């Protein structure tokens, strides 16, 4: 989709391949995160009675089952991330499926190399959230290098192949050298790191570097502040900050609780403000970034329906401080708009909590609390006081206030992105409308198909219940008003009035066209008394129905039900057949059309021309009116044969006692020319656009 580029440094950053690949990759692993999050919640739900119940069921089968699912998801999260980000990156940079497959293999090999060459030691530390940093750099770096080597190899005339080998095998042979080259580069780099720094892998080096950042001083305010800041920075770049800094937590903050508990046992007073529970309960509420505050701000104040749906989906795991769905789904990662609040809110929560406990307003933490414990309960359990719960509420309120303006910024950005996307989509649709008639928009595998799916879903939710009809009058040459046509209108909350043919196209693709057309007919019948009051007691009320719908058993049954409640006879209700494809005139079709006529309905042919299809409609004299194809009216003064074609249609219709009406009459010159030919019924902007009934 050609979307106009945004201005500004941050906006341009968002359009870079690296950011788009990381975001796309993280979005793709949301199903993994969802399954893993629910497994973890079921495994560690912080209620003693629940834990005893699942532990006692079938010899502890349930905790073991939940743990298996958790290990298969979060335990291998970095492997999923490597694959997903590599796939997203290569989709942006290459079209060849062979190249895509080779890049994925190269990325996975490179990840395992940097995570640690000793495969026997692999576990959740190597493949889980702690290696997310490696996942990102190997997915991007290995995929890029693979493309470089693949392009260099493609430039050479000689390629690897085997005589008699099948096509897929020969394609995979082309990936051999690039995969080997990338693997060798990462292996050499990892070996160099091991030799120079005396570690067992690059992953271990990264952990040691972060540990060294906290080697100064004691576990006071500054060290805790730095811990929160670096953890949040890492998360912003897609790196599991809490797990990367787990060594720091164990060394400097976990002992604080033990010291407090020991002091209480001997009758002393606890003195350590900073403990692991301090961060879990008062800083990481809802997960990193104190995102429970963001969740509340979104659910209460966001205008984005999709963002509110994401919030509702993420709400349950976030109650238990599992927020990957929110972090990856918005996304927060690499999102410039979210950088400031994502860093600021945890630091504010940290500072207020530290000050409140240091001043003695909230008791020191003396009880161990599972990190999945919800807010309010966690604050109470850790401090043994309701003051702990109140402190959590204060922090949540502050966090919501900080996140709120940025949520509104996200809404404005989303609306602008959607607006630009809609403009591009409509440009594409109008440019290719004739070719798209026989194709499904929502089944397209590109961005236009994605946009059509979203728009179709919105229409399906709003229509047919929210059908709005406008009415365009039809006039005789002598100035008398002879009829009105009911035309569907839909005002999208963001895009405004949608192009009517697109509405019917999406309804057809989405499988709800029959329901929509039935609703249009029902709405027109409900409006009939108002139509007569406004336009005149004898006007004909026309309603469009596609050819596939009008001859369907469903529609005829619907019309029977309407006719039984309020007979059509004498009400001048006209059904206009509006479809490019020809009606299939078999016995069933003729029977249905005759039954509609017998109910008292009039039938009209829309977009009539002198083609074989249109002429076939007149064979059995079932139609009362033909409406000239709009291209004929528009071509009155530009195509030499148009007048003769229209004159022929008029003569043929007169001989069959069928009326003729011209649409798209916009000028007095067109009206006069049509009158001279013999066509005296008109509809178009010369008289009036389609208008709502309440407009004067």
Residue pairs with C-beta under 8 A, 6 or more apart in sequence:
1 421
1 424
1 425
1 428
1 446
1 447
1 448
1 451
2 424
2 427
3 417
3 420
3 421
3 424
4 420
5 11
5 12
5 15
6 12
6 14
6 15
6 416
10 336
10 337
13 19
13 336
14 20
14 334
14 335
14 336
17 89
17 92
17 93
18 89
18 140
19 334
20 88
20 92
21 85
21 88
21 89
21 92
21 139
21 140
22 85
22 88
22 136
22 140
22 238
22 333
22 334
23 88
23 331
23 333
23 334
23 335
24 84
24 85
24 88
24 91
24 92
25 81
25 84
25 85
25 86
25 87
25 88
25 89
25 139
26 81
26 84
26 85
26 238
26 328
26 331
26 333
27 328
27 329
27 331
28 84
28 87
28 88
29 77
29 80
29 81
29 84
29 328
30 324
30 325
30 328
30 329
32 73
32 77
32 80
33 73
33 74
33 77
33 324
33 325
33 328
34 313
34 317
34 325
35 69
35 73
36 69
36 70
36 72
36 73
36 74
36 77
37 317
37 322
37 324
37 325
38 317
39 66
39 67
39 69
39 70
39 73
40 66
40 70
40 74
40 320
40 322
40 372
41 316
41 317
41 320
41 322
41 372
42 54
42 62
42 66
43 63
43 66
43 67
43 70
44 320
44 370
44 372
45 51
45 320
45 372
46 320
46 369
46 370
46 372
46 373
46 374
46 377
54 60
54 62
54 63
55 63
71 124
73 80
74 124
74 128
74 129
75 123
75 124
75 127
75 128
76 124
76 127
76 128
77 127
77 128
77 129
77 132
78 111
78 115
78 127
78 128
78 129
78 130
78 131
78 132
78 134
78 135
79 108
79 111
79 127
79 135
81 132
81 135
81 136
81 139
81 238
82 107
82 108
82 111
82 134
82 135
82 138
82 139
83 104
83 107
83 108
83 139
84 139
85 107
85 135
85 136
85 139
85 140
86 103
86 104
86 107
86 108
86 139
86 140
86 142
86 143
87 100
87 104
89 103
89 139
89 140
89 143
89 144
90 99
90 100
90 103
90 104
90 143
90 147
91 100
93 143
93 147
94 100
94 103
94 147
98 171
98 172
98 174
98 175
99 146
99 147
99 150
99 175
101 172
101 175
102 146
102 150
102 172
102 174
102 175
102 178
102 179
103 142
103 143
103 146
103 147
105 175
105 179
106 142
106 143
106 145
106 146
106 178
106 179
106 182
106 183
107 138
107 139
107 142
107 143
107 146
109 142
109 179
109 182
109 183
109 186
110 138
110 141
110 142
110 182
110 183
110 186
111 131
111 134
111 135
111 138
111 139
111 142
112 119
112 122
113 183
113 186
113 187
113 190
114 134
114 137
114 138
114 186
114 189
114 190
114 201
114 202
114 203
115 122
115 126
115 127
115 131
115 134
115 201
115 203
116 122
116 126
116 200
116 201
116 203
116 204
117 190
117 200
117 201
118 200
124 130
125 131
126 203
128 243
129 240
129 243
130 203
130 207
130 240
130 243
130 244
130 246
131 203
132 238
132 239
132 240
132 243
132 244
133 206
133 234
133 237
133 238
133 239
133 240
133 244
134 202
134 203
134 206
136 237
136 238
136 239
138 186
141 186
142 182
142 186
145 181
145 182
145 185
146 178
146 179
146 182
149 177
149 178
149 181
149 182
150 174
150 175
150 178
153 159
153 174
153 177
153 178
159 174
160 170
160 173
160 174
160 176
160 177
161 170
161 173
162 169
162 170
162 173
165 173
189 202
190 201
190 202
193 199
193 201
193 202
193 205
194 200
194 201
197 205
197 208
199 205
199 208
206 244
207 244
207 247
210 230
210 244
210 245
210 247
210 248
211 247
211 248
211 251
213 226
213 230
213 248
214 223
214 226
214 227
214 248
214 251
214 252
216 223
217 223
219 252
219 253
219 255
219 256
219 272
219 274
220 274
221 273
221 354
223 252
223 274
224 253
224 274
224 278
224 279
224 350
224 354
225 347
225 350
225 351
227 245
227 248
227 249
227 252
227 253
227 279
228 279
228 283
228 346
228 347
228 350
229 343
229 347
230 241
230 245
231 241
231 242
231 244
231 245
231 288
231 346
232 241
232 288
232 289
232 342
232 343
232 346
232 347
233 241
233 343
234 240
234 241
234 244
234 245
235 241
235 242
235 288
235 289
235 327
235 332
235 333
235 342
236 332
236 333
236 334
236 338
236 339
236 342
236 343
237 333
237 334
238 333
238 334
241 288
242 249
242 284
242 288
249 276
249 279
252 274
253 274
253 275
253 276
253 278
253 279
254 275
254 276
256 272
256 273
256 274
256 275
256 276
256 278
256 365
257 272
257 275
257 276
257 277
257 365
257 366
257 368
259 270
259 271
259 272
260 270
260 271
260 272
260 275
260 364
260 365
260 366
261 270
261 366
263 269
263 270
263 271
264 270
264 366
269 364
270 364
270 365
270 366
271 364
272 364
273 354
273 357
273 358
273 364
273 365
274 354
275 365
276 371
277 365
277 367
277 368
277 369
277 378
277 382
278 353
278 354
278 357
278 365
278 382
279 350
280 321
280 369
280 371
280 373
280 378
281 365
281 369
281 373
281 375
281 378
281 379
281 382
281 388
281 392
282 349
282 350
282 353
282 379
282 391
282 392
282 395
283 290
283 346
283 349
283 350
283 353
284 290
284 321
284 346
284 371
285 292
285 293
285 321
285 349
285 375
285 392
285 395
285 396
285 399
286 292
286 293
286 294
286 295
286 318
286 319
286 321
286 323
286 326
286 375
287 318
287 321
287 322
287 323
287 324
287 326
287 327
288 323
288 327
288 346
289 323
289 327
289 332
289 341
289 342
289 345
289 346
290 345
290 346
290 349
290 395
290 396
290 399
291 318
291 323
291 326
291 327
291 332
292 318
292 321
292 323
292 375
292 396
292 399
293 345
293 395
293 396
293 398
293 399
293 400
293 402
293 403
294 326
294 332
294 341
294 345
294 399
294 403
294 407
295 311
295 314
295 315
295 318
295 326
296 396
296 400
297 400
297 403
297 404
297 407
298 307
298 308
298 310
298 311
298 407
299 308
299 311
299 312
299 315
300 400
301 404
301 407
301 408
302 308
302 311
302 407
302 408
302 410
302 411
303 411
303 415
304 410
304 411
304 414
304 415
306 414
307 330
307 410
307 411
307 414
310 325
310 326
310 329
310 330
311 326
313 325
313 329
314 323
314 325
314 326
314 329
317 323
317 324
317 325
318 325
318 326
319 374
320 372
320 373
320 374
321 371
321 372
321 373
321 374
322 372
326 332
327 333
330 338
330 410
332 338
332 342
337 406
337 409
337 410
337 413
338 406
338 410
340 406
341 402
341 403
341 406
344 402
345 398
345 399
345 402
345 403
348 395
348 398
348 399
348 402
349 395
349 398
349 399
352 391
352 394
352 395
352 398
353 362
353 391
353 395
356 362
356 391
357 363
357 364
357 365
357 391
361 387
361 391
362 383
362 385
362 387
362 388
362 390
362 391
363 383
363 384
363 385
363 387
363 388
364 383
365 382
365 383
366 382
366 383
366 384
367 381
367 382
367 383
367 384
369 378
369 381
369 382
373 381
375 389
375 392
375 393
375 396
376 389
376 392
376 393
377 389
378 388
378 392
379 388
379 389
379 390
379 391
379 392
380 386
380 388
380 389
381 388
382 388
415 494
418 494
418 495
419 494
419 495
421 447
421 451
422 451
422 494
422 495
425 448
425 451
425 452
425 455
426 499
426 502
428 448
429 436
429 441
429 448
429 499
429 502
430 499
433 501
436 505
437 505
437 580
440 509
441 448
441 449
441 452
441 456
441 505
441 506
441 509
442 449
442 452
442 453
442 456
442 506
442 509
442 510
443 449
443 509
444 452
452 506
452 509
455 506
456 506
456 507
456 509
456 510
457 510
458 492
459 490
459 503
459 506
459 507
459 510
460 510
460 512
462 490
463 490
463 503
463 507
463 512
463 516
463 519
464 512
464 515
464 516
464 518
464 519
464 520
465 519
466 490
467 488
467 516
467 519
467 520
467 523
468 488
468 489
468 490
468 491
468 692
469 486
469 487
469 488
469 489
469 520
469 523
469 524
469 527
469 692
469 693
470 486
470 487
470 489
470 690
470 691
470 692
471 484
471 485
471 486
471 487
471 527
471 531
471 535
471 690
471 691
471 692
471 693
472 484
472 485
472 487
472 683
472 688
472 689
472 690
472 691
473 481
473 483
473 484
473 535
473 539
473 683
473 687
473 688
474 481
474 482
474 483
474 484
474 485
474 540
474 542
474 661
474 681
474 682
474 683
475 481
475 482
475 681
475 682
475 683
475 687
476 482
476 680
476 681
476 682
477 671
477 675
477 680
477 681
477 682
478 680
481 535
481 536
481 539
482 539
482 540
482 681
483 539
483 540
483 541
483 542
483 572
483 574
484 531
484 535
484 539
484 540
484 541
484 542
485 542
485 543
485 544
485 576
485 683
485 690
486 520
486 523
486 524
486 527
486 541
486 542
486 543
486 544
487 500
487 544
487 690
488 500
488 503
488 504
488 516
488 520
488 544
489 497
489 500
489 690
489 692
490 497
490 498
490 503
491 497
491 498
492 498
503 516
504 513
504 516
504 546
507 513
507 516
508 546
513 546
513 548
513 549
514 549
514 552
514 554
514 555
517 544
517 545
517 546
517 549
517 555
518 555
518 558
520 543
520 544
521 543
521 545
521 558
521 559
521 562
521 575
522 562
524 531
524 541
524 543
524 573
525 562
525 566
525 573
527 693
528 541
528 571
530 693
531 539
531 541
531 693
532 539
534 693
538 572
539 572
540 572
540 573
540 574
540 602
541 571
541 572
541 573
541 574
542 574
542 575
542 576
542 604
543 573
543 574
543 575
543 576
544 576
544 578
544 606
545 555
545 575
545 576
545 577
545 578
546 577
546 578
546 579
547 577
547 578
547 579
547 581
547 582
547 583
548 579
548 581
549 555
550 575
550 577
550 592
550 593
550 596
551 583
551 584
551 588
551 589
551 592
551 593
556 592
556 595
556 596
559 568
559 596
559 599
559 601
560 599
562 568
563 599
563 600
567 599
567 600
568 599
568 600
568 601
569 599
569 600
570 600
571 600
572 602
573 600
573 601
573 602
574 601
574 602
574 603
574 604
574 624
574 625
575 596
575 601
575 602
575 603
575 604
576 604
576 605
576 606
576 627
577 583
577 603
577 604
577 605
577 606
577 617
578 606
578 607
580 607
582 613
582 616
583 589
583 617
585 616
585 619
585 620
590 620
590 622
593 603
593 622
594 622
596 603
597 603
597 622
602 624
602 625
603 622
603 623
603 624
603 625
604 623
604 624
604 625
604 626
604 627
604 661
605 614
605 617
605 623
605 625
605 626
605 627
606 627
607 627
607 629
607 630
608 614
608 617
608 626
608 627
608 628
608 629
608 649
609 628
609 629
609 631
609 632
609 645
609 649
610 645
610 648
610 649
614 626
615 652
617 623
617 626
618 626
618 652
618 653
618 656
618 658
621 656
621 658
623 658
624 658
624 659
625 658
625 659
625 660
625 661
626 649
626 653
626 658
626 659
626 660
626 661
627 660
627 661
627 662
627 663
627 683
628 646
628 649
628 660
628 661
628 662
628 663
628 679
630 663
630 664
632 642
632 645
632 646
632 662
633 662
633 663
633 664
633 665
633 670
633 674
633 684
634 664
635 642
636 642
636 643
636 646
636 670
636 673
636 674
637 669
637 673
643 673
643 677
646 662
646 674
646 677
646 679
647 677
647 678
649 660
650 660
650 677
650 678
650 679
651 678
653 659
653 660
654 678
659 681
660 679
660 681
661 679
661 681
661 682
661 683
662 670
662 674
662 679
662 681
662 682
662 683
662 684
663 683
663 684
664 683
664 684
665 671
665 674
665 682
665 683
665 684
665 685
665 686
665 687
666 684
666 685
666 686
667 686
668 686
670 684
670 686
671 682
671 686
674 680
674 682
